[in-house]
Amino acid sequence: MALPVEEWRLCAARCWAALEPALRDRLAAASLHDTVRLGCGLLRPEAEAAVLRRLCRQARADKDPAAASFYREEGNRLFGRRHYAAAAKLYSQAASHELPGSPEVSVCFANRSAALFHLGHFEVCLEDIARAESHGYPDRLLPKVLLRKAECLLCLGRLQDAADALSVVENKIAMDGIMTSPTHQALLKKLNQLKIKILEKESCPEPAREARGDIQRKSEIWEENDSISGASSSLRLNFDLERGRHLVASQDILPGQSLLKEEAFVSVLCPGESHLLQDSSEMVWDTRVTNADLYCHRCLRQLLASVPCRGCSYTKYCSQSCADVAWEQYHRTECSLGALLLTLGVFCHVALRTVLLAGFAEVSRLVDWSHNGDKDLHNPEARCKHLSEAPDTRHGTRGIPGCNDNGQYQSSYQAVFNLLPHAEKHSPEHKFLCMLSVVAVCKQLQEAGLEAAVLNQESCEKWSKPKTCEKTSDELSPELKTVAEAMLRHVLQLQCNAQAVTVMQESGSGDGAVVNKKPVRLATAFFPVLSLLNHSCCPNISVSFSGTAATVRASQPIPSGQEIFHCYGPHRCRMRVAERQQLLRQYFFECRCQACLDELESDVKSVVSVRNSFCCPSCRAQMQGEDMLCCSNEACAISVSRENLSRRLQDLQQQIKKALELLRDRKADQAIKMLLKCQMDAGNFLSPEHLLMGEMEDHLARVYATLGKWQEAARHLERSIKIVEMHHGPSSVEIGHELFKLAQILFNGFAVSEALSTIQRAEEILSVHCGPHSTQIEELQEMKTCLLELPRSILQRT
């Protein structure tokens, strides 16, 4: 959630309404500096602060041994039922709740290693076994875990390491002395079996696999821009009053060409949608899994076996290295504020982490700089206007806000600081909510004794000296007021400059032969260079993510001199112009892109309006009108209210939802019957090109694929692709994802020639949008290699 929870927003609204009109007027017109000074005393301990304390108790982020015990027992229950993936996630939850140094955490790691072994994740299993040992796993249970270690090493082909591990186990069992117990006998039997397997593998070594020449990665041609960090030399930074700072092509650009590679200055993981673990009972503690459990909170890598934070139960990492770096850079300050930050929303969290990463010295320097001298020149909006009125062509980009003294625009805190906060365009109520939230964070830092950590302890002596100015218990120190002002600036900037980091995430159970993925918002980040791109409802670039890094590629030919356009969400293929314009108001501009102008200045209806329209129940011609729809066929006199047809559409969507629930419950035959009935009903009032018609074909393809009926699955997916292509175009990323699914179906159905041609087309499209090294491209290349290795006689028959 970007903004605070609803109850805190309502509390802030009541506080605003209760203020004296004169104070409201002063706050509405105040600078960021004065807003913080005026607002510090408005967070009353007995009112707003009390509400926050209550809300924080609902957002559990502390460690709780009782919760750890519950999650471990739930994991054991699911492990016993062979739901290994779900069990592993619950063991991770248990480990995150165990207190630091607790011996029980070693049991969590050992149990999780067993689940990972059954899932075939041998390397990660070994890491968990090492964690269990280092955290004091009980000596009496160690032989069983060490046997698992030996078996992992054996599966990985590390025969000598496996033999060494077995020797350790043998000595361990011998030292125990009691060799007749059933437990020891079972261990000895397993040990002897593994010894035999090692001897067999040593006598019959597996042949070394040849390197796949066609899967080798090719390096992309790249020439770094001298003025814009991470950007290609094919771009240049421009400025004018209408468009502000923006990037344009300095030479002709080809589709698929990389234009920008930028690491996020800061990113914060969004909790995301809940994913209910199969067969998990809802009790005192929540057994649902969110993105906070699935991805590293620092580098955003997907987690198989998370490393818990030493202080809180919420934050998890992919490795101890990531955990240590995060702790040093920012998490030692954030850790005790976990519940508060979850309550106040991702924007507030991003703002705090931005300040912590920048360091107080740099934050203070830029905040002071924004106060001093000519106010217009230190206000980004006013400075941009000043620059447009008196351009200094001798210095090129040097005068553009965010550029350093050498005229370079770098992905730095200075660039973040100079992103436009649009302070005067936000509503006074919203600015007040943001101010109250950042003041709450800073007061919590002060009360928790974390001020020295925020001020970066290299200057600890300086800040430990007695302050010359006195402050009351309700007042922030001057340094924390500076932090609050910077945080307020960043929260306001995020409304227009936040970049969603997305990932292709599996939807459904994930246990089918065909992987169905959809883009999901994973994190919110500041990318200072990416933020230079203006919006268009018909963009000419695609953005892909790998962890916290963004890569921008041209999605179509871009001639020299043309502006580089990003899409902020509203796209001409997904929304009508009125919907797009409404959504884009949050960014404080009116979109005048070519797609909007074409729809606004002509009678031509948008692609969405035409293809997502209702059709006549009688003759199937398109229905026209606003509230009352009439058939466009003059020979047909049918008319029906839009409300009636909209209600039918909602009922249809509910039926489709029930069909998908049947599929999740493994009732595929019933799901097919319901989806076919939905198709018949939809044909009576929806246009054949309606996106929902394509979605139903896609769902049918998925059901048939679960049954192994590959030909039927391919037939339905091909129909879906035709509709997607009508809406998004033949070279869109949406088509690329659909072709990827079709390639999987044709591959599994052994339709070799069709699969190879589909793979080629999918590769061509996805390499443009996602790059030649994306996961999907690699999977397509693996399928192609497998098919091409088939005997020639089979290839000739297909």
Secondary structure by P-SEA (a helix, b strand, c coil): cccccaaaaaaaaaaaaaccaaaaaaaaaccaaaaaaacccccccccaaaaaaaaaaaccccccaaaaaaaaaaaaaaaaacaaaaaaaaaaaaaaacccccaaaaaaaaaaaaaaaaacaaaaaaaaaaaaaaacccccaaaaaaaaaaaaaaaacaaaaaaaaaaaaaaaaaaacccccaaaaaaaaaaaaaaaaaaaaaacccccccccccccccccbbbbbcccccccccbbbbbccccccccccccccccccccccccccbbbbbbcbbbbccccccccccccccccccccccccccccbbbbbccccccccccaaaaaaaaaccccccccaaaaaaaacaaaaaaaaaaaaacaaaaaaaaaaaaccccccccaaaaaaaaaacccccccccccccccccccccccaaaaaacccccccccaaaaaaaaaaaaaaaaaaaaacccccccccccccccccccccccccccccaaaaaaaaaaaaaaaaaaccccccccccccccccccbbbbbbbbcccccccccccbbbbccccbbbbbcccbbbbbbcccccccbbbbbbcccccccccaaaaaaaacccccccccaaaaaaaacccccaaaaaacccccccccccccccbbbbccccccbbbbaaaaaaaaaaaaaaaaaaaaaaaacaaaaaaaaaaaaaaaaaaccccccaaaaaaaaaaaaaaaaacaaaaaaaaaaaaaaaaaaccccccaaaaaaaaaaaaaaaaacaaaaaaaaaaaaaaaaaaccccccaaaaaaaaaaaaaaaccaaaaaac
